[in-house]
Amino acid sequence: MLQATSLRHSTRMLGASGWVLAVLSLAACQPAPQRVDLGVVQLVPVVNPAGSGAIAPNLITTSRGPMLTWLEPPATTEAGEDAKTKTWRVRTSRLVGDDFAPASTVVAGSNFFANWADFPALAEHPSGALVVHHLAKLGLGTYAYGAHLSVNTSQGSSNGPTGWNPLGLLHDDQSLTEHGFVSFAQDGDQLRAFWLDGREMAVDGPMTLRTTLIRSQSTVEAASADITTAGIAVEPPGASEMLDDRVCECCQTDAATTSNGPVVVYRNRSDAEIRDIQIVRQTEAGWTEPERIHRDGWEIQGCPVNGPAVAASGSLVAVAWFTGANDRPLVQLSISRDAGASFDPPIQVTDAATTGRVDVAISSVLNGSDIWVSHLSAAPESLRVSSTEDPGTMSVLLDHFRVGPGSTERGSTSLIAQSSEARASGFPRLAVTADDLVIAWTDSLEPSHVRTAKILHGAQRSAARQ
């Protein structure tokens, strides 16, 4: 394993694997809140078991540590074979200490809908079981696909789970339309799933947002369960609920569990083609009506393929998103201290050229919480690898904020890796460990590779030990 590297202010480092990390000078001019010194950031590159040609990394925090999922072709895949026809595998690995465990294959097939933006996700059921979804074709049409579930209840050894079993379709609809952009959140002693459901599009209707529960066998009678495998059951058909009857067709959803229950964020689509970010919350009275996080007023005739991200810790909720309103691309962050019932005015995360593709994570510190936002944007001049670098080149950036009682402070901006705005660059993903942060991204150079690193924050670790 490579040695951790401490970086302050405008220091730069170029690693042997092609990634870089640098920290923006605290004196740089940025929107409020004003930048302050929130401590030294360290980068530890971590080798992962993803093979050549891997794409679509995703990260999730579980009770046994962060887990990485990705799509990968078999080693025998012919060079240049089209993604629509070749065999793909969904693979996963757990981060154990400073190393990833050997990969396990969840499922493989030649009927996958392998996509740069709609990628597999893993979730931990409150029972301890692991659930993974992937997309596979339902028919011959290009966009006739469904979300298929796999489950693992063994957990295997401490290094990672073994023995995945198919669970069937997530949704109670098999129309030859789109079903994807799945996100998960724990809901009491069950796991809740959210997805974009295209059943109404079969009759020229809109894309909708739906939800259902993935319940453990102890909470559903086996005779009434539509699908049962290793103690996990999906509710019978007809049990899904529609949360929004008109949403953007191909932007990611994201979900989190607050002290008051699950929330889901997504990009809405109004009759006037305004596509702003909305939230639906579970309350004691049921699901709320969709509410806008902020009135961006982004009018766009097509889907931007750029969904929001949400993280929660108790009543603290952070939502990050991309908007192109007023022909000004922005990454924004808004914070709620009441479990998503209301949000502060958004913080402008970057004022440079940006492609968005955001993620967000929350980690605890003494007397507050750290919020981390990853995105693909042009690096500030002080962070560029060379003076000849194109100022429009996209990079994986990480921004650091700290939320305390009644205040939000802004720390450093870190350059994690050079990237591009190409679809093959995908979406960087974040997950929290006990003390630090893990980030995964796609190196899109042919053949593509999944890269991973731990982000260590010294102040965070010292505070956790007090």
N, C-alpha and C positions, 0 to 999 in steps of 0.2 A: 504494500500500500504506500502511496506517495505521502510525503510529509505535508502536514497542514501548513498553509501559508497565511501569515497575518498581513493585512493590507490596510493602510490608512490613507484617507483623503485621495490624492491623485495618483498614488502608486499603481503600477501596472504589472501584470505577470502574464506571460504566454506559456501555457503548459505544453508538454510533449504531445498530448493528444489533440491539440488544436483549440482547446477552450481557453478563455481568458477571464480574469476577474479584476475589476478595478473599482475604486470607490470615488464618487464625485466629491469634489471639494465642498466643504460645508459652507463656503462663502458664495457658492454659485447662486445666481438669482433665480428663484423658483416661487411659485404661488404659495400663499399661506396654507398650512402653518409653516412658520419659519424653521429652517433646518437647524438642528442641534446635534451635539455629539452623543449618540446613543451607544457608543462602544465600538470596539474593533470587530470586524467581520473576518472570519477565516474560512477558507475553502479547502475541503478534502475531497479530491476526486475519488470515486468509488467505482471499481470495475464491476460490471453486471454481466449476467450470463446470456443476454440477448445476442443472437447471432447476426451474421451479415444479412442485410436486407430487411432488418426489423424496422417497424414503423409504429406509430400510434401508441407511445408510452402513456401510462396512467399510474397514479400513485394514490394510495389510501392508507390512512392510519388505522391500525387495528390494535386490539389489546395485547397482541404479541409483537408489535412493531410494525413499521411501514411495509407495505407490500406493493410491488411493481407488477403491472401487467403490460403486455404488448402483443402486437401481431407480428408473426414471423413466418416466412416461407421455409419449407424444408430445405436442407442443404443441397438436395438434388434438383432444385428448381432450375429450369432452363433460363439462361441469360436472356433478358428482354421479354420474358413471358408476361402477358397482359395480366394486370391485377384482377380483372373480371373472371379469368378462367383458371388461374393457378391455384394450387392448394395452399391454404393458410392454416396456421396454428395459433390459438390463443395460449400464451404461456404466462407463467407467474413465478415470482421469487420473493422471498421475505428478506429484509435487511436485518441481519443478526449482528449486533455490535457495529463493526466497521466494514462488514463484508456481506454480500448477497449470497444466499444459499443457492445450491444448484436449482436450475429451473425445473418446473413441472409443467406438463402439457395439460391444459384444461380440456380442449376439444380441437379437432382438426377436420377440415373438409374442403371440398372444391366448390361448394355452393355459398361461400361467404360473400357478404357485401362488405368488402374491405375498403375502408374509406378514411381519408386523412383527417376528417373533422368529426366523424361519428364513430367513436372508438369504444372498445370493450371497457367495462367498468367492473370493479370488484367491490363487494360490501361485506361487512361482518354482521351476521344476524345476531340479535341479543342472546340467542342460545349458544353462540360460539361457532356455529357453522359459517362457512364462507360461501358466498353466492357470486357468480360471475355471469355477465350477459355478453352475448355476441350477436351480430347481425347475420342472418342467412336468408337466402332467397325463398320466397313463397310461390313464385311463378316465373315465367319467362321474361316478364317486363323488367326493364332496367331498375325501376324503383318499386318493385314488388318484393318487399322483404319484411322480416319480422325480427323481434328481439327474443332470442332463445336463452334459456337459463341453464346453468350448471351449478351443482352444489357439492360441497365437501364438508362432511360432518366429522371426519376423523381427526382433523388438524395434524395428523401425522406426528413426526418427531418435532423437537423444538426448532429444527432448521427449516421446517416448511411442511405444508400439507401434501398428502398423497391420496390418490383415489377419488377422482372426480366422477360424478354421475350426472347424466342429462336430467333436467327437470321439466323441459317442455317450453312452450310459449309463455311469455310474460302476460300477454294481452288476451282478452276474450274476443278477439276478432281476427279472422284470417282473410280479410279482403286483400286483393292484389294491389295494395297500396303501401305507403311508407309507414313504418313503425320503428322509431329509434330515438336517439338522443336521450338515453336513459340516465337517470340519477337516482340515488338511494339515500334514505335517512332512517335511522332507528326511530320506532314509534312505540314507546312503552316496551313490551316484551316481544315485539314483532318488528319486521323490516318493511318499510314502505318504499315503493318504487313509483317514479314519475316518468312519463315519456310523452313524446309527440306522436299522436295517433292520426293516421290518414284515412280512417274508414269513411269519413264524410266526403273525402275527395273523390271517392268512387262514383258519387252522384254530383260532381262539380261543386261540392261544398268546401269549406276551409279546413286547414289543419287545426287540430284541437290538442289540448293538454289534458291528460288523464292520469289517474293514480289507482293503485291497488295495494293490498297487503300481501306479503309473503309470510305466511303464518307457520309456526312450528306445529308438528303433528299433535302435540298435547292440546292445542287450541282449536282443532277442527276434527270432526268425526271422519274417520277414514272412508266411510261409505259415501260421504258427500264431497270428498276432495276430488278435484278434477285430476290432479297430478300429485302423486306422493313418491318421494324418494328419500331414503335414509333419514326419515323423521321430519322432513320439511314439506310443506304443502302450499300450493298456490290456490287462492280462493277460486271457487268454481266460476265458469263463464257467467257474465252478467254482473259481476261484483265490482267492476271498475267504475270509478266516478269521473265525470268530466268536470274539470276545474275552470277551464276557459274555453269558450267555443270558437275562438278565432285567434290564432297565434302565428308567429313567423315560422315558415315551413322547415327551415334547416339551420336554426341556431341552437346551440346546446342549452339544455336545462341544467340546473345545479340545485342541490338540496342540502339541508343541514338540520340538526336537531337543537333547538333552543330549550331553555328552561320551561317554556310553555308548550313545547311540542314541535313537530316538523314544520319547516318552511321550504318553499320551492321558488326559485327565481328563473325567469325566462324572458324572451323577447316577444312582446305582444305585436299584433298587427291590427290597426284600426281600419274602419271603412275608408278613411282618408289616406291610408298607407303610411300612417305614423307608426314607427316601430321602436318604441321605448321599452325600458326594462320594467317588469312588474313582479310583484311578490304575492303569493297566496299563503296564508298562515292557517294552521290548525289551532282552534281555540276550544274552550269548553262547550261553546255553542255550535261547533262544527267548523267547516272551512269558511274563511272570509271571502268576500268578493275580491277580485284582482285589484291591486292598488299599485300605482306607479311609484317607483323609488324616487324618480326625479323627472320633471317635465322637460326632457331634452327637446322634443318636437322634431325628431329625425324623420323626415319624409323621404322614403326611398321605395322605388317600384319593385325591387327584387330583394331576395333574402341576402344579407351580407355575410352569412355563415360566420357569426361572431357572437356567441352567447355570453351571458354573464357568469360570474362565479360568486359563491357565497361560503362563508365560514361562520361558525357560531361557537361561543363559549359561555354557557349560562344565558344571561339576558343580553350579552354583547353579540351583535351581528355585524359582519362586514360584507359589503357587496361591491365587487369591482366589475366594470363593464367598459365596452368600447362604444363610442357614438361618432357619427359623421355629420351631426346636425350643423346646419349653416356652412356646409362644405369645409368644416374644420375638424379633422379627425382628432379624437381625444380618448385617453384612458382616464376613467374617473373612479373614485372610491367614496362610498358613503357609509356612515357608521350609525348603527342603532344601539341604544342602551336599554331598550324596552322590548327585546325579543322580536324586533321587526315591526312593531306597531307604528313607529315613526322613525324618520331618518334625518340626520344632520344634512345641511347642504353639502353637495359633493366636493371633494378635494380633487383638484386637477393633478393627476399623477405625473403626466408628461406633457411638455409643450413642444416636443419635437415631432417629426413625422412618425407615425405609428401605424401598425397593422392590427393592433389590439391583441386578440388571442390570450385573454387574461386567465390568471388563477389567483386565489387568495388563500391565506392560511393565518391562523391565530395561535400564538404560543404565549404561555403565562410567564410573567416576570413579577418581581416583588412590587407590590402596590400598583399593578397595572397589567396590561396585555400588549404584546407586540403583534402588529399586523404586517404581513408580508404580501406584496403584490408582484406577480411576475407578468411580463408582457413582451411582445415583439415590437421594438421601437428603434428609431435611430439613436445611436449613442451620442451623448453630449460631446462636444469637441475635446474636452479634457480626458475623455475615456477612450478615444479612438486609438487603435493599435498603431497607426502611422498617420503622418500628416497628409499623405496622398489618398487616404481612404475616402471613398465616396460618402459624403455626409448623409445620403439617403439609404445607406446600407442598413438593413434591419439586424438587430442583435437581441439576444435574450437578456432582458434587464430585470433586476429585482429591486423593488423599493421597500423601505423599512419605515414603519410608523409605530408610535407608542401611544396607547390610550390609557390615561389615568383618570382619576375622579374629576370630571368636568373639563378635561383638557385633551388635546391631541397634538403630539409632537412629531416632527418629521426628521428622520435620520438620513442615512446614506442611500445613494443609488449605486447598485453594483452591476457591472457588466459580466455576465456569466459566460456567454459564448457569442461569437459571431454567427449570424444566421442569414436568412433571406426571407422575402415575402412570398416565396413560392409555396404552393400547397404542401409540397413534400416536407417542408420545415415543421408542419404540424403545430401542436399546441404544447408549450411547456407546462409541466404539472408540478405541484408542491404537495408535501406531506410533512407533518410534525412528528418528531421523535420526543423522547422524554425530556431532552435538554435542547435539541437543536432542530434543524430543518433539512429536508431532503428535496432535491430538485431533479427532474428528468426532462430531457428534451431530445429532439431528433436531429441528428447530423445528417443533412440531406444529400451530402456528396455521394455519388454512385460508387458502390452500393451504400444504401443508407445504414445508419447505426443509431442505436439508442444510447445516450450518454447520461450518466448520473453523477451527482456530487452531494456531499453533505455541506451545509452552510452552518458554521459554528459561530455563535455570538457570545463573546467572552462575558459581557455584562450579564447576559441571560443565565449562563451557567453558574457564575458566582452567586447571583441572586437566588438561584434555585437551591444552592447548598446552605443558605443561611437559615 
